[in-house]
């Protein structure tokens, strides 16, 4: 895949996140995909392996934060590696707001995302909108 096509793929992947479109998201994922989350008990957060586990983890993002959005995406890539930098926003169950910069490091195989490794700034939630 050319670097230009790689960047377009990353952008389309980000747009699917903002639409909360699980079918589109999973179409970008390699059959042996792995998702490493921004938080969890291990040094890498939590790891989800395989289509079914990754799908469930992706869907959980919208169940936990129904208005989740990844804004102002900047994407780049080279060879089998891609990066999507964005600002994550959403509302937590208690009404507090989340707004923090984040980065997804992506590893591709055969034109699909093999690894999505997510990092987000650990910023306190903002007060609920009134």
RALIN-V352865 format. One record per residue. N is the residue number from 1. RES is the residue in one letter. SS is DSSP state (h for helix, s for strand, l for the rest). BURIAL is 1 if it has 24 or more other ideal C-beta (glycine too) atoms within 12 Angstrom, else 0. Layout:
n=N res=RES ss=SS burial=BURIAL
n=N res=RES ss=SS burial=BURIAL
This chain:
n=1 res=X ss=l burial=0
n=2 res=X ss=l burial=0
n=3 res=X ss=h burial=0
n=4 res=X ss=h burial=0
n=5 res=X ss=h burial=0
n=6 res=X ss=h burial=1
n=7 res=X ss=h burial=1
n=8 res=X ss=h burial=0
n=9 res=X ss=h burial=1
n=10 res=X ss=h burial=1
n=11 res=X ss=h burial=1
n=12 res=X ss=h burial=1
n=13 res=X ss=h burial=1
n=14 res=X ss=h burial=1
n=15 res=X ss=h burial=0
n=16 res=X ss=h burial=1
n=17 res=X ss=h burial=1
n=18 res=X ss=h burial=1
n=19 res=X ss=h burial=0
n=20 res=X ss=l burial=0
n=21 res=X ss=l burial=0
n=22 res=X ss=h burial=1
n=23 res=X ss=h burial=0
n=24 res=X ss=h burial=0
n=25 res=X ss=h burial=1
n=26 res=X ss=h burial=1
n=27 res=X ss=h burial=0
n=28 res=X ss=l burial=1
n=29 res=X ss=s burial=1
n=30 res=X ss=s burial=1
n=31 res=X ss=s burial=0
n=32 res=X ss=s burial=0
n=33 res=X ss=s burial=1
n=34 res=X ss=s burial=1
n=35 res=X ss=s burial=1
n=36 res=X ss=s burial=1
n=37 res=X ss=l burial=1
n=38 res=X ss=l burial=1
n=39 res=X ss=l burial=0
n=40 res=X ss=l burial=0
n=41 res=X ss=l burial=0
n=42 res=X ss=s burial=0
n=43 res=X ss=l burial=0
n=44 res=X ss=l burial=0
n=45 res=X ss=s burial=0
n=46 res=X ss=l burial=0
n=47 res=X ss=s burial=0
n=48 res=X ss=s burial=1
n=49 res=X ss=s burial=0
n=50 res=X ss=l burial=0
n=51 res=X ss=h burial=1
n=52 res=X ss=h burial=0
n=53 res=X ss=h burial=0
n=54 res=X ss=h burial=1
n=55 res=X ss=h burial=1
n=56 res=X ss=h burial=0
n=57 res=X ss=h burial=1
n=58 res=X ss=h burial=1
n=59 res=X ss=h burial=1
n=60 res=X ss=h burial=0
n=61 res=X ss=h burial=1
n=62 res=X ss=h burial=1
n=63 res=X ss=h burial=0
n=64 res=X ss=h burial=0
n=65 res=X ss=l burial=1
n=66 res=X ss=l burial=0
n=67 res=X ss=l burial=0
n=68 res=X ss=l burial=1
n=69 res=X ss=s burial=1
n=70 res=X ss=s burial=1
n=71 res=X ss=s burial=0
n=72 res=X ss=s burial=0
n=73 res=X ss=s burial=1
n=74 res=X ss=s burial=0
n=75 res=X ss=s burial=1
n=76 res=X ss=s burial=0
n=77 res=X ss=s burial=1
n=78 res=X ss=s burial=0
n=79 res=X ss=l burial=0
n=80 res=X ss=l burial=0
n=81 res=X ss=s burial=1
n=82 res=X ss=s burial=1
n=83 res=X ss=s burial=1
n=84 res=X ss=s burial=1
n=85 res=X ss=s burial=1
n=86 res=X ss=s burial=1
n=87 res=X ss=s burial=1
n=88 res=X ss=s burial=1
n=89 res=X ss=s burial=1
n=90 res=X ss=s burial=1
n=91 res=X ss=s burial=0
n=92 res=X ss=l burial=0
n=93 res=X ss=l burial=0
n=94 res=X ss=l burial=0
n=95 res=X ss=l burial=0
n=96 res=X ss=l burial=0
n=97 res=X ss=s burial=1
n=98 res=X ss=s burial=1
n=99 res=X ss=s burial=1
n=100 res=X ss=s burial=1
n=101 res=X ss=s burial=1
n=102 res=X ss=s burial=1
n=103 res=X ss=s burial=1
n=104 res=X ss=s burial=1
n=105 res=X ss=s burial=1
n=106 res=X ss=s burial=1
n=107 res=X ss=s burial=1
n=108 res=X ss=s burial=1
n=109 res=X ss=s burial=0
n=110 res=X ss=l burial=0
n=111 res=X ss=l burial=0
n=112 res=X ss=s burial=1
n=113 res=X ss=s burial=1
n=114 res=X ss=s burial=1
n=115 res=X ss=s burial=1
n=116 res=X ss=s burial=1
n=117 res=X ss=s burial=1
n=118 res=X ss=s burial=1
n=119 res=X ss=s burial=1
n=120 res=X ss=s burial=1
n=121 res=X ss=l burial=0
n=122 res=X ss=l burial=0
n=123 res=X ss=l burial=0
n=124 res=X ss=l burial=0
n=125 res=X ss=l burial=0
n=126 res=X ss=s burial=0
n=127 res=X ss=l burial=0
n=128 res=X ss=l burial=0
n=129 res=X ss=l burial=0
n=130 res=X ss=l burial=0
